[in-house]
């Protein structure tokens, strides 16, 4: 029997969410801060960092919940490997359908550079997260 407190899963999700907020927000700021010191572009970079960090936290938490729900829903219909691919693809498509328009609305100058690392990190994270919970469903 586990000695971990009952809210251990929630605490882990909140820690992961905080890491996502700080990491992605910092990256978005770094990608968009102007080299020439232009204050208007600096403000846009700061805003991009706040936006990216804020919704990265929300989307990371949502992503974990969505991954678990989709994996659970498809577990009777697909093998584990196919389920993981379908789950990651579905969750990522939904996530980027939100992320890209937010950056377009913000006039983020370097959207691809801002989001590309997150795509790879997010896919790896999703895969690792699914591996960590797969025993609940398979």
C-alpha positions in Angstrom: 0.0 0.0 0.0 1.3 3.4 -0.9 2.2 5.9 1.8 1.9 8.9 -0.5 -0.8 11.3 0.4 -4.1 11.1 -1.5 -3.4 14.4 -3.2 0.0 13.3 -4.6 -1.3 13.1 -8.2 -2.7 16.6 -7.9 0.5 18.0 -6.4 2.5 16.5 -9.2 0.2 18.0 -11.8 0.5 21.4 -10.1 4.3 21.3 -10.0 4.4 20.3 -13.7 2.1 23.1 -14.5 4.3 25.6 -12.7 7.4 24.4 -14.5 5.6 24.7 -17.8 4.5 28.3 -17.0 8.0 29.4 -16.1 9.8 27.5 -18.8 7.6 28.4 -21.7 7.0 31.9 -20.6 10.7 32.5 -20.3 11.4 31.0 -23.7 8.7 33.1 -25.4 10.2 36.3 -23.8 13.7 35.2 -24.9 12.6 34.5 -28.5 10.9 37.8 -28.9 13.0 40.3 -26.9 14.5 42.8 -29.3 18.3 43.1 -29.6 18.1 46.8 -30.3 16.3 47.7 -27.1 13.1 49.0 -28.8 10.7 49.5 -25.8 7.6 48.7 -27.9 9.1 45.4 -29.1 10.3 44.7 -25.5 6.8 45.2 -24.3 5.5 42.8 -26.9 8.2 40.2 -25.9 7.2 40.6 -22.2 3.5 40.2 -23.2 4.3 37.1 -25.3 6.1 35.6 -22.3 3.2 36.3 -19.9 0.7 34.9 -22.4 2.8 31.9 -23.3 3.6 31.2 -19.7 0.0 31.6 -18.6 -1.7 29.5 -21.1 1.1 27.0 -21.1 0.3 26.3 -17.5 -3.4 26.1 -18.2 -2.8 23.9 -21.3 -0.3 21.7 -19.5 -2.8 20.9 -16.8 -5.6 20.5 -19.3 -3.3 18.4 -21.5 -2.7 15.9 -18.7 -6.4 15.6 -18.0 -7.2 15.3 -21.7 -4.5 12.7 -22.3 -5.9 10.6 -19.5 -9.5 10.9 -20.7 -8.7 10.1 -24.3 -6.4 7.1 -23.3 -9.2 5.8 -21.1 -11.8 6.3 -23.8 -9.8 4.5 -26.5 -8.4 1.7 -24.4 -11.1 -0.7 -25.4 -10.9 0.1 -29.1 -7.1 0.3 -29.8 -3.9 -1.4 -28.9 -1.8 0.5 -26.4 0.6 1.8 -29.1 -2.1 2.9 -31.4 -4.0 4.4 -28.5 -0.9 6.4 -27.5 -0.4 7.8 -31.0 -4.1 8.7 -31.4 -4.2 10.2 -27.9 -1.1 12.4 -28.5 -2.2 13.4 -31.9 -5.7 14.4 -30.8 -4.5 16.3 -27.7 -1.8 18.1 -29.6 -4.1 19.2 -32.4 -6.6 20.6 -29.9 -3.8 22.4 -28.1 -2.3 24.0 -31.1 -5.7 25.0 -32.4 -5.7 27.3 -29.4 -2.1 28.3 -29.1 -1.5 29.6 -32.7 -4.5 32.0 -32.8 -3.5 33.4 -29.4 -0.1 34.3 -30.7 -1.5 35.6 -34.0 -3.8 37.9 -32.0 -0.9 39.1 -29.9 1.3 39.8 -33.0 4.0 37.6 -31.6 6.9 38.2 -34.1 8.5 34.7 -34.0 5.6 32.3 -33.6 7.4 29.3 -35.1 10.5 29.8 -33.0 8.4 30.4 -29.9 6.3 27.3 -30.4 8.6 24.7 -32.0 10.5 23.7 -28.9 7.2 23.3 -27.1 5.9 21.0 -29.8 8.8 18.6 -29.3 8.9 18.9 -25.5 5.1 18.6 -25.3 5.1 15.5 -27.5 7.8 13.9 -25.4 6.0 14.9 -22.2 2.7 13.5 -23.5 4.4 10.2 -24.3 6.1 10.0 -20.9 2.9 11.0 -19.1 0.9 8.3 -21.0 3.6 5.7 -20.1 3.3 6.7 -16.5 -0.5 6.2 -16.4 -1.0 3.3 -18.9 -1.1 0.7 -16.2 -4.4 2.1 -15.0 -6.0 1.2 -18.4 -4.0 -1.6 -19.9 
